[in-house]
Amino acid sequence: MTEFTPYSALAGGLLIGLAASLLLVGYGRVAGISGIAGNLLLGAGDRAWRVAFLMGLVLAGLGGAWLLPVGSTASPRPLAAVAAAGLLVGIGTRLGSGCTSGHGVCGLSRLSPRSMVATLTFMASGAVTAAVVRWIGGGA
Amino acid sequence: MSRRAKQNVTALVSGLLFGAGLAVGGMTNPRKVINFLDVGGAWDPSLALVMIAAITVHFLAYRWVLGSSAPLFADDFAIPKLRYIDTKLVAGSAIFGAGWGLGGYCPGPGLVSLGAGSRDALIFVIMTAIGWWLTAKHEASKSAPATRNGPLDARDVRGHARS
């Protein structure tokens, strides 16, 4: 059970929108996290900005843990399930060319048909998976 | 400050803001993510509001950028322009969704939670990286010219937003 937190959700979304917009207006890049991280790992040419962006994400977590009540960052699933989930997310975002940030935020903002299909698909698949795991008895 | 430095500072500040937004919005808590996805369970619609707010802001920024020929600190925009829908896009997104609904992490919150010291996030991020690597290796082994990297691969999609 988690509480509906409309105000912090809107504030968080506003910050995410500003972050993606800053990267677009300043550097002309899409804030797609699986693309930025995956291409860095796989040896894309322009490494420095990718490292800088990803460092920002990690440092936000590090700083947030000190400054803000970030709350629980632990998964309700067993560690083996989390590991399997990571593998699925890696394979899926590479094949599907993006994740919640690249397709869900940036792509939908551009009204990209690919991103609309991708977002509907991963939302539906995530919903089915979450329901099935609850049904099996995974809890959340 | 050199142009390169401005680009990197832009990316760093963007990453910091993005991560702060994920944390403030509650998206670094996998329970909130799972409870959003599990519509038939104890539904928590917070994630929908995070997305709506983020998309509204970024939609406006994108409209604004359409009128300019170049970003502030670079020569051109690297924005995906592919429009086709194929099996790879749909299958990949379905696989991603399954992992998202299973663990409650996607790549961004995984990295932020890693910074916050979460052991689960550490395992998640390592396995995600292995997934990227395995998939890229598999695609390279097929090496058909038709299998291009996706639109997030800037090497394939450099171009002006306006063209």
Chai-1 contact restraints between the chains, C-beta under 6 A:
chainA,res_idxA,chainB,res_idxB,connection_type,confidence,min_distance_angstrom,max_distance_angstrom,comment,restraint_id
A,M1,B,A42,contact,1.0,0.0,6.0,A-B,restraint_1
A,T2,B,R31,contact,1.0,0.0,6.0,A-B,restraint_2
A,T2,B,K32,contact,1.0,0.0,6.0,A-B,restraint_3
A,T2,B,N35,contact,1.0,0.0,6.0,A-B,restraint_4
A,T2,B,D44,contact,1.0,0.0,6.0,A-B,restraint_5
A,F4,B,D44,contact,1.0,0.0,6.0,A-B,restraint_6
A,F4,B,P45,contact,1.0,0.0,6.0,A-B,restraint_7
A,F4,B,S46,contact,1.0,0.0,6.0,A-B,restraint_8
A,T5,B,G26,contact,1.0,0.0,6.0,A-B,restraint_9
A,T5,B,S46,contact,1.0,0.0,6.0,A-B,restraint_10
A,P6,B,L49,contact,1.0,0.0,6.0,A-B,restraint_11
A,S8,B,V24,contact,1.0,0.0,6.0,A-B,restraint_12
A,A9,B,G25,contact,1.0,0.0,6.0,A-B,restraint_13
A,A9,B,S46,contact,1.0,0.0,6.0,A-B,restraint_14
A,A9,B,L49,contact,1.0,0.0,6.0,A-B,restraint_15
A,A9,B,V50,contact,1.0,0.0,6.0,A-B,restraint_16
A,L10,B,L49,contact,1.0,0.0,6.0,A-B,restraint_17
A,L10,B,A53,contact,1.0,0.0,6.0,A-B,restraint_18
A,A11,B,V24,contact,1.0,0.0,6.0,A-B,restraint_19
A,G12,B,G21,contact,1.0,0.0,6.0,A-B,restraint_20
A,G12,B,V24,contact,1.0,0.0,6.0,A-B,restraint_21
A,G12,B,G25,contact,1.0,0.0,6.0,A-B,restraint_22
A,G12,B,V50,contact,1.0,0.0,6.0,A-B,restraint_23
A,G13,B,G25,contact,1.0,0.0,6.0,A-B,restraint_24
A,G13,B,V50,contact,1.0,0.0,6.0,A-B,restraint_25
A,G13,B,A53,contact,1.0,0.0,6.0,A-B,restraint_26
A,G13,B,A54,contact,1.0,0.0,6.0,A-B,restraint_27
A,L14,B,A53,contact,1.0,0.0,6.0,A-B,restraint_28
A,L14,B,V57,contact,1.0,0.0,6.0,A-B,restraint_29
A,L15,B,L17,contact,1.0,0.0,6.0,A-B,restraint_30
A,L15,B,A20,contact,1.0,0.0,6.0,A-B,restraint_31
A,L15,B,G21,contact,1.0,0.0,6.0,A-B,restraint_32
A,I16,B,F18,contact,1.0,0.0,6.0,A-B,restraint_33
A,I16,B,G21,contact,1.0,0.0,6.0,A-B,restraint_34
A,I16,B,A54,contact,1.0,0.0,6.0,A-B,restraint_35
A,G17,B,A54,contact,1.0,0.0,6.0,A-B,restraint_36
A,G17,B,V57,contact,1.0,0.0,6.0,A-B,restraint_37
A,G17,B,H58,contact,1.0,0.0,6.0,A-B,restraint_38
A,L18,B,L17,contact,1.0,0.0,6.0,A-B,restraint_39
A,L18,B,V57,contact,1.0,0.0,6.0,A-B,restraint_40
A,A19,B,S14,contact,1.0,0.0,6.0,A-B,restraint_41
A,A19,B,L17,contact,1.0,0.0,6.0,A-B,restraint_42
A,A19,B,F18,contact,1.0,0.0,6.0,A-B,restraint_43
A,A20,B,H58,contact,1.0,0.0,6.0,A-B,restraint_44
A,S21,B,H58,contact,1.0,0.0,6.0,A-B,restraint_45
A,S21,B,A61,contact,1.0,0.0,6.0,A-B,restraint_46
A,L22,B,S14,contact,1.0,0.0,6.0,A-B,restraint_47
A,L23,B,S14,contact,1.0,0.0,6.0,A-B,restraint_48
A,L24,B,V65,contact,1.0,0.0,6.0,A-B,restraint_49
A,G26,B,T10,contact,1.0,0.0,6.0,A-B,restraint_50
A,G26,B,P71,contact,1.0,0.0,6.0,A-B,restraint_51
A,G26,B,L72,contact,1.0,0.0,6.0,A-B,restraint_52
A,G26,B,F73,contact,1.0,0.0,6.0,A-B,restraint_53
A,Y27,B,Q7,contact,1.0,0.0,6.0,A-B,restraint_54
A,Y27,B,T10,contact,1.0,0.0,6.0,A-B,restraint_55
A,Y27,B,P71,contact,1.0,0.0,6.0,A-B,restraint_56
A,Y27,B,F73,contact,1.0,0.0,6.0,A-B,restraint_57
A,Y27,B,A74,contact,1.0,0.0,6.0,A-B,restraint_58
A,G28,B,P71,contact,1.0,0.0,6.0,A-B,restraint_59
A,G28,B,A74,contact,1.0,0.0,6.0,A-B,restraint_60
A,G28,B,F77,contact,1.0,0.0,6.0,A-B,restraint_61
A,G28,B,A78,contact,1.0,0.0,6.0,A-B,restraint_62
A,R29,B,A78,contact,1.0,0.0,6.0,A-B,restraint_63
A,G32,B,L152,contact,1.0,0.0,6.0,A-B,restraint_64
A,I33,B,P107,contact,1.0,0.0,6.0,A-B,restraint_65
A,I33,B,G108,contact,1.0,0.0,6.0,A-B,restraint_66
A,S34,B,P107,contact,1.0,0.0,6.0,A-B,restraint_67
A,G35,B,L152,contact,1.0,0.0,6.0,A-B,restraint_68
A,G38,B,W132,contact,1.0,0.0,6.0,A-B,restraint_69
A,L41,B,A129,contact,1.0,0.0,6.0,A-B,restraint_70
A,L41,B,W132,contact,1.0,0.0,6.0,A-B,restraint_71
A,L42,B,A136,contact,1.0,0.0,6.0,A-B,restraint_72
A,A48,B,N8,contact,1.0,0.0,6.0,A-B,restraint_73
A,W49,B,Q7,contact,1.0,0.0,6.0,A-B,restraint_74
A,W49,B,N8,contact,1.0,0.0,6.0,A-B,restraint_75
A,W49,B,A11,contact,1.0,0.0,6.0,A-B,restraint_76
A,A52,B,N8,contact,1.0,0.0,6.0,A-B,restraint_77
A,A52,B,A11,contact,1.0,0.0,6.0,A-B,restraint_78
A,A52,B,L12,contact,1.0,0.0,6.0,A-B,restraint_79
A,F53,B,A11,contact,1.0,0.0,6.0,A-B,restraint_80
A,F53,B,S14,contact,1.0,0.0,6.0,A-B,restraint_81
A,F53,B,G15,contact,1.0,0.0,6.0,A-B,restraint_82
A,G56,B,L12,contact,1.0,0.0,6.0,A-B,restraint_83
A,G56,B,G15,contact,1.0,0.0,6.0,A-B,restraint_84
A,G56,B,L16,contact,1.0,0.0,6.0,A-B,restraint_85
A,L57,B,G15,contact,1.0,0.0,6.0,A-B,restraint_86
A,L57,B,G19,contact,1.0,0.0,6.0,A-B,restraint_87
A,L57,B,L111,contact,1.0,0.0,6.0,A-B,restraint_88
A,L57,B,V112,contact,1.0,0.0,6.0,A-B,restraint_89
A,V58,B,L111,contact,1.0,0.0,6.0,A-B,restraint_90
A,V58,B,G115,contact,1.0,0.0,6.0,A-B,restraint_91
A,A60,B,L16,contact,1.0,0.0,6.0,A-B,restraint_92
A,A60,B,G19,contact,1.0,0.0,6.0,A-B,restraint_93
A,A60,B,A20,contact,1.0,0.0,6.0,A-B,restraint_94
A,A60,B,V112,contact,1.0,0.0,6.0,A-B,restraint_95
A,G61,B,G19,contact,1.0,0.0,6.0,A-B,restraint_96
A,G61,B,V112,contact,1.0,0.0,6.0,A-B,restraint_97
A,G61,B,S113,contact,1.0,0.0,6.0,A-B,restraint_98
A,G61,B,G115,contact,1.0,0.0,6.0,A-B,restraint_99
A,G61,B,A116,contact,1.0,0.0,6.0,A-B,restraint_100
A,L62,B,G115,contact,1.0,0.0,6.0,A-B,restraint_101
A,G64,B,A23,contact,1.0,0.0,6.0,A-B,restraint_102
A,A65,B,A116,contact,1.0,0.0,6.0,A-B,restraint_103
A,V70,B,A23,contact,1.0,0.0,6.0,A-B,restraint_104
A,V70,B,T28,contact,1.0,0.0,6.0,A-B,restraint_105
A,V70,B,A116,contact,1.0,0.0,6.0,A-B,restraint_106
A,G71,B,N29,contact,1.0,0.0,6.0,A-B,restraint_107
A,S72,B,N29,contact,1.0,0.0,6.0,A-B,restraint_108
A,T73,B,T28,contact,1.0,0.0,6.0,A-B,restraint_109
A,T73,B,S113,contact,1.0,0.0,6.0,A-B,restraint_110
A,T73,B,A116,contact,1.0,0.0,6.0,A-B,restraint_111
A,T73,B,S118,contact,1.0,0.0,6.0,A-B,restraint_112
A,A74,B,S118,contact,1.0,0.0,6.0,A-B,restraint_113
A,A74,B,D120,contact,1.0,0.0,6.0,A-B,restraint_114
A,S75,B,P30,contact,1.0,0.0,6.0,A-B,restraint_115
A,S75,B,G103,contact,1.0,0.0,6.0,A-B,restraint_116
A,S75,B,G104,contact,1.0,0.0,6.0,A-B,restraint_117
A,S75,B,D120,contact,1.0,0.0,6.0,A-B,restraint_118
A,P76,B,R31,contact,1.0,0.0,6.0,A-B,restraint_119
A,R77,B,G103,contact,1.0,0.0,6.0,A-B,restraint_120
A,A81,B,L102,contact,1.0,0.0,6.0,A-B,restraint_121
A,V82,B,G103,contact,1.0,0.0,6.0,A-B,restraint_122
A,V82,B,D120,contact,1.0,0.0,6.0,A-B,restraint_123
A,V82,B,I123,contact,1.0,0.0,6.0,A-B,restraint_124
A,V82,B,F124,contact,1.0,0.0,6.0,A-B,restraint_125
A,A83,B,I123,contact,1.0,0.0,6.0,A-B,restraint_126
A,A83,B,M127,contact,1.0,0.0,6.0,A-B,restraint_127
A,A85,B,G99,contact,1.0,0.0,6.0,A-B,restraint_128
A,A85,B,L102,contact,1.0,0.0,6.0,A-B,restraint_129
A,A85,B,G103,contact,1.0,0.0,6.0,A-B,restraint_130
A,G86,B,F124,contact,1.0,0.0,6.0,A-B,restraint_131
A,G86,B,M127,contact,1.0,0.0,6.0,A-B,restraint_132
A,G86,B,T128,contact,1.0,0.0,6.0,A-B,restraint_133
A,L87,B,M127,contact,1.0,0.0,6.0,A-B,restraint_134
A,L87,B,G131,contact,1.0,0.0,6.0,A-B,restraint_135
A,L88,B,I95,contact,1.0,0.0,6.0,A-B,restraint_136
A,L88,B,A98,contact,1.0,0.0,6.0,A-B,restraint_137
A,L88,B,G99,contact,1.0,0.0,6.0,A-B,restraint_138
A,V89,B,F96,contact,1.0,0.0,6.0,A-B,restraint_139
A,V89,B,G99,contact,1.0,0.0,6.0,A-B,restraint_140
A,V89,B,T128,contact,1.0,0.0,6.0,A-B,restraint_141
A,G90,B,T128,contact,1.0,0.0,6.0,A-B,restraint_142
A,G90,B,G131,contact,1.0,0.0,6.0,A-B,restraint_143
A,G90,B,W132,contact,1.0,0.0,6.0,A-B,restraint_144
A,I91,B,I95,contact,1.0,0.0,6.0,A-B,restraint_145
A,I91,B,G131,contact,1.0,0.0,6.0,A-B,restraint_146
A,I91,B,T135,contact,1.0,0.0,6.0,A-B,restraint_147
A,G92,B,G92,contact,1.0,0.0,6.0,A-B,restraint_148
A,G92,B,I95,contact,1.0,0.0,6.0,A-B,restraint_149
A,G92,B,F96,contact,1.0,0.0,6.0,A-B,restraint_150
A,G92,B,G99,contact,1.0,0.0,6.0,A-B,restraint_151
A,T93,B,F96,contact,1.0,0.0,6.0,A-B,restraint_152
A,R94,B,W132,contact,1.0,0.0,6.0,A-B,restraint_153
A,R94,B,T135,contact,1.0,0.0,6.0,A-B,restraint_154
A,L95,B,K88,contact,1.0,0.0,6.0,A-B,restraint_155
A,L95,B,G92,contact,1.0,0.0,6.0,A-B,restraint_156
A,G96,B,L89,contact,1.0,0.0,6.0,A-B,restraint_157
A,G96,B,G92,contact,1.0,0.0,6.0,A-B,restraint_158
A,G96,B,S93,contact,1.0,0.0,6.0,A-B,restraint_159
A,G96,B,F96,contact,1.0,0.0,6.0,A-B,restraint_160
A,S97,B,G150,contact,1.0,0.0,6.0,A-B,restraint_161
A,S97,B,P151,contact,1.0,0.0,6.0,A-B,restraint_162
A,S97,B,L152,contact,1.0,0.0,6.0,A-B,restraint_163
A,G98,B,L152,contact,1.0,0.0,6.0,A-B,restraint_164
A,C99,B,C106,contact,1.0,0.0,6.0,A-B,restraint_165
A,C99,B,P107,contact,1.0,0.0,6.0,A-B,restraint_166
A,T100,B,C106,contact,1.0,0.0,6.0,A-B,restraint_167
A,S101,B,G108,contact,1.0,0.0,6.0,A-B,restraint_168
A,G102,B,L152,contact,1.0,0.0,6.0,A-B,restraint_169
A,V105,B,A54,contact,1.0,0.0,6.0,A-B,restraint_170
A,L108,B,I55,contact,1.0,0.0,6.0,A-B,restraint_171
A,S109,B,I55,contact,1.0,0.0,6.0,A-B,restraint_172
A,S109,B,H58,contact,1.0,0.0,6.0,A-B,restraint_173
A,S109,B,F59,contact,1.0,0.0,6.0,A-B,restraint_174
A,S109,B,Y62,contact,1.0,0.0,6.0,A-B,restraint_175
A,R110,B,Y62,contact,1.0,0.0,6.0,A-B,restraint_176
A,P113,B,R83,contact,1.0,0.0,6.0,A-B,restraint_177
A,R114,B,L89,contact,1.0,0.0,6.0,A-B,restraint_178
A,V117,B,I85,contact,1.0,0.0,6.0,A-B,restraint_179
A,A118,B,L89,contact,1.0,0.0,6.0,A-B,restraint_180
A,A118,B,S93,contact,1.0,0.0,6.0,A-B,restraint_181
A,T121,B,V90,contact,1.0,0.0,6.0,A-B,restraint_182
A,T121,B,S93,contact,1.0,0.0,6.0,A-B,restraint_183
A,T121,B,A94,contact,1.0,0.0,6.0,A-B,restraint_184
A,F122,B,S93,contact,1.0,0.0,6.0,A-B,restraint_185
A,F122,B,F96,contact,1.0,0.0,6.0,A-B,restraint_186
A,F122,B,G97,contact,1.0,0.0,6.0,A-B,restraint_187
A,S125,B,A94,contact,1.0,0.0,6.0,A-B,restraint_188
A,S125,B,G97,contact,1.0,0.0,6.0,A-B,restraint_189
A,S125,B,A98,contact,1.0,0.0,6.0,A-B,restraint_190
A,G126,B,L37,contact,1.0,0.0,6.0,A-B,restraint_191
A,G126,B,G97,contact,1.0,0.0,6.0,A-B,restraint_192
A,G126,B,W100,contact,1.0,0.0,6.0,A-B,restraint_193
A,G126,B,G101,contact,1.0,0.0,6.0,A-B,restraint_194
A,A127,B,L37,contact,1.0,0.0,6.0,A-B,restraint_195
A,A127,B,V39,contact,1.0,0.0,6.0,A-B,restraint_196
A,T129,B,A98,contact,1.0,0.0,6.0,A-B,restraint_197
A,T129,B,G101,contact,1.0,0.0,6.0,A-B,restraint_198
A,T129,B,L102,contact,1.0,0.0,6.0,A-B,restraint_199
A,A130,B,I34,contact,1.0,0.0,6.0,A-B,restraint_200
A,A130,B,L37,contact,1.0,0.0,6.0,A-B,restraint_201
A,A130,B,D38,contact,1.0,0.0,6.0,A-B,restraint_202
A,A130,B,G101,contact,1.0,0.0,6.0,A-B,restraint_203
A,A131,B,D38,contact,1.0,0.0,6.0,A-B,restraint_204
A,A131,B,G40,contact,1.0,0.0,6.0,A-B,restraint_205
A,R134,B,D38,contact,1.0,0.0,6.0,A-B,restraint_206
A,R134,B,G41,contact,1.0,0.0,6.0,A-B,restraint_207
A,A140,B,R31,contact,1.0,0.0,6.0,A-B,restraint_208
A,A140,B,I34,contact,1.0,0.0,6.0,A-B,restraint_209
A,A140,B,N35,contact,1.0,0.0,6.0,A-B,restraint_210
